[in-house]
Amino acid sequence: MTVTVTTTALSPADVVAVARHLVPVELSAGSLAAMADSRAVIEALVTDTVPHYGVSTGFGALATKQIPIGLRTQLQRSLIRSHAASSGTEADREIVRGLMLNRLSTMATGRTGVRPVVARSYAALLNAAITPVVGEYGSLGCSGDLAPLSHCALAVMGEGKVRNAEGTLLDAADALAAAGIEPLVLAEKEGLALINGTDGMLGMLLMAAADLHLLASTADIAAAMSVEGLLGTDAVFAAELHALRPHPGQRDSAANMRAVLAGSPLIAAQKADAHTFTRVQDAYSLRCAPQVHGAVRATLAHAESVAAIELASAIDNPVVTLDGRVESNGNFHGAPIGYVLDFLAIAVADLASISERRTDRFLDTARNHGLNAFLADDPGVDSGHMIAQYTAAGIVSELKRLAVPASVDSIPSSAMQEDHVSMGWHAGLKLRKAIDGLARVLAIELLTNARALDMRDGGLEFSKSSPVITAVRSVIRGQVPGPGTDRFIAPEIEAVRLLVANAAIVDAANSALETPLA
């Protein structure tokens, strides 16, 4: 597979493939021609006595200073060196690769005025799996992700630090030489064109969306298993009830839960014995799961609509218009992306919160309907899943803190020229941490579900679960033994987390269904 970068938008799947899975890229002939055409516009302005921002002037608060032709190569070099000012823990490789690909896509539109050789250099770095080292601090999410993008531009100049395909830390000059890539000498406008975009926060949004599609389906499976394990009712998931409040996400989650629970002997037994089943209604964490999970899906759909517009955008300042003008603008402001990154962090926190509440119900003899306290083999001697729930609770508490919006903050910079910023980069970083926490909370619920169901029916050999839940239990039991006296539980949580992250849980469910889960 190769992703072709054209004058039109990349797909979300393209970005994830290149950023996360190291799929190579190529530039279309049309994009190379578009870049050559817009570069001619810039070249025509080089000797103009009228100052043009980014071509013959300084930057930001220094934009009023016109730069002589003889100093403009130094201007580009100085811009990148001075702006490559990040600090802190290295950003993950996929963040940096996503950032580079999104910037390459903007170059390929022909609206930035860079030479085709600049785009070819970015493509070469991506294909060689050379990743510039970028610290997590440095972007304010306005005028683009300036510091992170500057580290990438510095690398194509043959300066700064990078990691090669094996993850070894190298000087950029050495890594480029080993890959046969010639360092760039940037010309007029090119420095600014390489650092003025929302590319990093957009990449984080696209990867978060991909992860959340998987986790939303996983949450539906976990919730359905909790309903079965707690001897609940599936009546509240009926299509006719959800048609009364026809949110698409709610409809899809309810349909998923019906499919997962279909054919469950445990659920059927509750319906068959009206004298035994005396609960009129299940708790909200069970009964309202489609409403909460559906709201997460709706928030995700909105975020993806914003991402689609951003993918189809050509963000630079100044920009070369279709009729050949060079115009300043404010399209680099990250507010649209920052907002939805924060919206998703709120949704993630709530999805984890309702999952943890379902886990907790299994551990309390007043609410778990006949199971041992804490699902312990011998309560008192054994503690069962007591502290696993503590872990889930601690993560949920952290996710609530991470749900505090980054985008409501703004700190002026550049001598008050850049007096309102988005903080979208940091919204993206905290969302990534929140998604990791959600996967762990769901893993603990699934681990607890599987143990509770084994205690109900005696294990997979005697399964009274639905066909779908039996398939999921089987995958879990392939990695984690069934109930018994207390064991070292942290590796078991991690084993199920990996099943969640690599889609094994969803794949197992789908293997038992004619129609895959939404």
Secondary structure, DSSP 8 states (H G I E B T S, - for coil): --EEE-SS---HHHHHHHHHH---EEE-HHHHHHHHHHHHHHHHHTT-SS--TTTTB--GGGTT-B--GGGHHHHHHHHHHHH---EEEE--HHHHHHHHHHHHHHHHTT-S---HHHHHHHHHHHHTT-EE--EEE---SSSSSHHHHHHHHHHHTT-SEEE-TT--EEEHHHHHHHHT-------TTHHHHHH-S-HHHHHHHHHHHHHHHHHHHHHHHHHHHHHHHTT--SGGG-HHHHTTS--HHHHHHHHHHHHHHTT-HHHHHHHH-TTT---SS--HHHHTHHHHHHHHHHHHHHHHHHHHHHHT----SSEE-TTS-EE---TT--HHHHHHHHHHHHHHHHHHHHHHHHHHHHH-TTTSSS--GGG-SSBTTB-TTHHHHHHHHHHHHHHHHHTS-STT----BTTTTB-----HHHHHHHHHHHHHHHHHHHHHHHHHHHHHHHHHHSSGGG--S-HHHHHHHHHHHTTS--S-S----HHHHHHHHHHHHTTHHHHHHHHT-SS---
